Amino acid sequence: MWILVLEKGFTYCGVNIKGLELQETSCHAAEAHRVDEIFEMAFEHQEHTRILSPNPHFGHILTPCTVVPVRLYSDARNVLSGIIDSHENLKHLKDDFVKVLVWMLVQYCYKKSKTWESPGSANKSKQGSFPENQHSGAVKGTRALREEDSFSVDTVEDWTDDSDTFDFEPSSRTRDRKEPGQLGLTPKVHLSIPGSIETQSQDFLQEMSPEDKLNRAVVLGLPAVDKGKQPEVLPRVEFSCSYSELLSIPEEWRTAPVPSSKVSEMRQRFPEEWYHFVLSQLDFFHLKEKPSNLLTDLMKDKALKDLYIHGVLSCFFGLFGLDNAVPAPRHVFRAYTGGIPWSAGLDWLTGKPELFQLALKAFRYTFKLMLDKASLGPVENFKELVNYLEEYESDWYIGLVSDLEWQQAVLQEKPYLFSLGHDPSMGIYTGRVLTLQELLVQVGKLNAEAVRGQWANLSWELLYATNDDEERYSIQAHPALLRNLTVQAADPPLGYPVYSSQLLQLPLF
């Protein structure tokens, strides 16, 4: 790492930080090795040096200064062969995914419940807002009726399949519109379907004006208007515990098109003991008044459990489909990266972005759990499994290197980061782990005149002499002058640093 001091004052210092190539992959190994020797002699073997020992690197442009502790990430990459392709590990992946998803759904609903004071207050707020909404709806209806001064297609009575064509009495909505005293409107015409038997009385026909009869004949010849698809109405869930509403899954997450046979299969597969253990870990400290047997009542509520069974099955159906086969490593990798193979349930799941991200996060946690179980041993009990998940939530970011959240996790100094990768040329899957740790970094100072002289010579050679020889003398290694490292650290287009920061203002006090 090359630090260039751009400006310096009494209370501040402006620097530019540049990143050079790593020693293991660089052609600068000769110069980098000499730098390591100088730092090692200055800081690591001081107890073996004598007072009058000569300096073997006299005349070098680098002068060792100090050692500072720095928090940085270690980058470890390993091959996952034998783990991700193990039939035994993949066999337990689906069962672990169900457990992780149950824990994640309960935690999600529990965090949302902290915004509620109690079920009673929530009901009161809903009841208090009902008359106001009803009044606003009446105002909107009045405005819409007043705009219907002229007869148009929109004023025609909507016909539905369940209406009685041969009803002698007008519908309730028609009777409301025909009352002269209401809103001061003229009575509307009750129209019938063309070709049907006229069932209205003669008095009613005689009361119609000629213009109304003409409009009636003209409008009835227009085509029918499609009212669109009616929204699906979910049956009301009856909870045996009044506090179950706090942990209820959102209504839009209950509309997955899942076959009833799969629901019964998931009911048998659902980890009920794990579900009860997760509920027992909730404290509900945010509730001012709560019964002592609150957790017991929540565990006994079958309606709440059915909601979680359906929610887990909806995500399970979207990620794995209806097939009960063991997933292949390729399917696991695609699901981890978000490129899930298409299935009937995937369209519904991607239509709920928040639920889809929750399911994707649960799958990534499950994959990391599979790796930990393969390397550290099986999980002994539910408490240990919860510790794993809580550690993933607080100390880990499990995702992809290309994600924006990966960069944010590095800036937030997350202790651990994990990513899954694939090498198509080798046909192997790799894991990458970043671990935040404190390391002693050695700092030295370069001779300023030597660096400026090499940069000046570089400018003359490339800009004035226009030397385009890739093997020119100025880029050959020089252990004493560090020519390769100095040339690379020059500003582009003369230099080619791997990374270059903006001007960083650092306070000195």
Disulfide bonds with the S-S distance in Angstrom:
none
